[in-house]
């Protein structure tokens, strides 16, 4: 199924053909990442899998969302979605199959969104992370993001309240009068 590590990693824009593997990675990550946040009944419900598929479908068809997928040796291992505007970007989702946690794929997805934001002159990225998701909070901490102190209630399952903490990352401004930087290529002599 999934390798314990990712030897080859590529990031690309998501397409509608990615719906099924995105949903698979998302569902597995949701089960593992939120197992201590919600009761077992949430995961056993008849609508659990269909809700995850509907959420992935909504991300893919939203014209205001930039969605990227990470692929490893075994195929699609996760995705990230963000609203990227010149004023800033809000990462809505970064989900990786649990077997791919710690491989650098999440950091590569976040970096791709950073580059999208830089390319249009934006400098502020934000993400809302559940309080009871230590792996999510650790992920953003390792990437150098910081908690802003803003807190919102997570209204997903009202009988199981949780809070979301806002994280942010400020990027150095890019001088857009110079255009996008191009890689330097050296050619053999």
Secondary structure, 3 states (H helix, E strand, C coil): CCCCCCCCCEEEECCHHHHHHHHHHHHHHHHHHCCCCCCHHHHHCCCHHHHHHHHHHHHHHCCCCEEEEEEECCEEEEEEEEEEECCEEEEEEEEECHHHCCCCHHHHHHHHHHHHHHHCCCCEEEEEEECCCHHHHHHHHHCCCEEEEEEEEECCCCCCCEEEEEEEEECCCCCHHHCCCCCCCCCCC
